[in-house]
Amino acid sequence: MTRTAVFGGGCFWCTEAVFRMLKGVSNVEPGYAGGTKDRPSYEQVSAGDTGHAEVIRITYDPAVISYEDLLTVFFGSHDPTTPNRQGNDVGTQYRSIVLCDGQDQRKVAEKFIAEVQSSLKDGSRVVTHIAPLGTFYPAEEYHKDYFAKNKSAPYCQLIIEPKIEKVRKRFAELLNDDEKN
C-alpha cells in the first residue's frame, strides 16, 4: 500500500531530484498546490498571483520509508527559516509548506516542526506553513524529471547538484542503492 506526501521547499526541480533518490519512493511529481486558481500554469504560479506554491507529490511505501523520514529529508534539504525564499528563488510560490492529506500527517508535521524549532539555537524561527492539501495540479510535462533530463544546464550544475550531494552525504541510509555510489 502506498501513501502520498506533498511538500514545497523552493524550486520543484530541486525537491523532485532530492526525493527521487530515496528508497521506498516510487514516484515524485512536480506541481502546484496551496493556492486559489484552478488549473494554474507555470507562468501564472511564477508571477506569484495564484497563491500556489511549487510543490512535489511523493508516492512512497511506508513499509520502506516513513513519513517522518520524508520530513527529515525535507527539512534537511532546504531552509525552513526563510519566508518565501529558497536561495535565489523569491516569492510566495517558493515558500516552505507541508500540505497534509489528513490529521495524522498534520500531527506528525506539527510535532516535527516543534522539534526542529527547539533545535535552533540562533534565534531563527521555522516559517514552514502546514495546510490541508486541497487540489494538487500537476506541472507541465517539461518540468517532470527536470534534473535528470537537463544535468548540463547551469541551474542544474550550480544549484541542484550541490543540494543532491548534500543529501547523499547527510542521508545515505535513506538512499536507493544506485544513489549511494
N, C-alpha and C positions, 0 to 999 in steps of 0.2 A: 504494500500500500504506500503510495507516495503522498506527499504533502507539498504545500507551496509556502513560500515566504516572499515578501515584497519589500525591498529596501531601496532608498535613494541616498546616495552619498557622493554627489557630484556627477560628473560626466558618466553616462551609462556605458560608454565604450570601456572605461577603466573598470567599473564594477563588474561588468559582464566578464571581462577577461580574468579577473580575480576569482570569481565564483565558478567559472568553468574548470578550474584546476582542482577542485575539491572532490574527494571520494564521496560517493553517495549522492552526488548531484547529477541528475540525468538531463536537465535542460536549464538554460538560462536565457531568458528572453528580455531584450530591452523594450521599454515602453514608457508610457506616461500615465500618471495617476495622481490623485490628491487635489485635483482642481475642479473646475465647474464647466468647462467647454466639452461638449460631446465630440468625439472623434477628432481630437486636435492633430494638427500636423506638426512636424519638427519645427518648421518656421514659426508657427504660432506659439509653440511652447518656448522656443528660443527667444522670442520677443518679450516673454515674461508676462503676457496678458491673459493667460488661461488659468492661472493658479496651479497648474500641474507641475510636478517635478519629473525630471528624468529619473526613471526607476528601472529596476530589474525584477523580473518574476522568476524565482528559483524553484524548480521542481526537484525534490530530494526524497531520499529514502530515510525515514527517521530511525530505522534499524541500523543504519550505517553511519549517519551523521545527525546530530541532534540540532534542534532549533537554537539551543544555547551555543553550540559550536559555530553555527552560522552567524549568530550575533557577535561572537568573539572575533571572527574574521572581519565582519562588517566594521566593528568599532576599532579594530586594529589596523584597518587598511584605509581609513580616512580620518579627517579631523572633525570630531563631533562637537567641537567648541567654537567653530567659526560659523556665524549665522549667514546663510545664503551665499556661501562661498566654499569652493574647494580649489586651492591653487589659483590659477588664472581664470577659472570659471566663476563668474559672479552673477548673482541673480537668484530669485526665489526658486527658479527651476533647478538649481543646484543645491538646494537645502538638504540637510541631513534629516531623513524621515524613515520611520518604520511604519508600514501600513499593515495592520493586523486583520486577519480574516476571522477573528473571534476573541472572546475574553481570555481564553487560555494563552494565546500569543501575547495579548496586551499585558497580562500579569507578568509573564516571563520577561517581556521587554522592559516594563517598568522597573522590575527588580534589577535587571541587568544594568539599566541606566543609573539607578541609585548606587550600585556597586562601582561603576565607572566614576561617577561623580565623587564618591567618597575616597577614591584613589588619587584624585587630582589634588596636588599639594601647592599648586602655583596660583590658586585663587580663580582659575578659569571655571566656566560653567558649561555643562553639557547642554547644547541647544537642540539636540535631536528631538524632533516632534514625533509623537505617536498618534496615529489616527486610524479609524476604520478604513479598510481597503476600498470599498466602493468599486467603481469600474476601473479595470486595467485596460488601457488601449495599447495594443502592440505598436511598436515603432515601425517605420518604413523598412522595407527589406534590406536596403543598403546599410542599415545600422547593425544588422544581425551578424554576430561573429566578426565585428569590425577589425579588432586587433589581429586575428588570425589571417584575415584577408589583406591587411594593409601594414604588415610589420615594418616595411621600409619607409613608411610615411614619417615625417619629422615628429608629428604629435605622438605617434606610437613609440618611437625611439626615445624621445625626450621625457614623456610624461607617463605612458603606460608601462613601458619596460622596467623602469626603476621601481614602480609600485609592485609589479609582478615579482621582481627579485626580492623585495622586502617581504612579501607574503611567503615566498618559497623558504626564506630563512626563518621567519618567525613562526610559521605554522606548518612545518614539514610533516608533522604527524597526521595532518588532515588532508594532505595532498594525494591525488591519484598517483599510482605507481609510476606512470610515464612522466609525471611532472617533477619527480624527486631528483631526476638527473640533471 
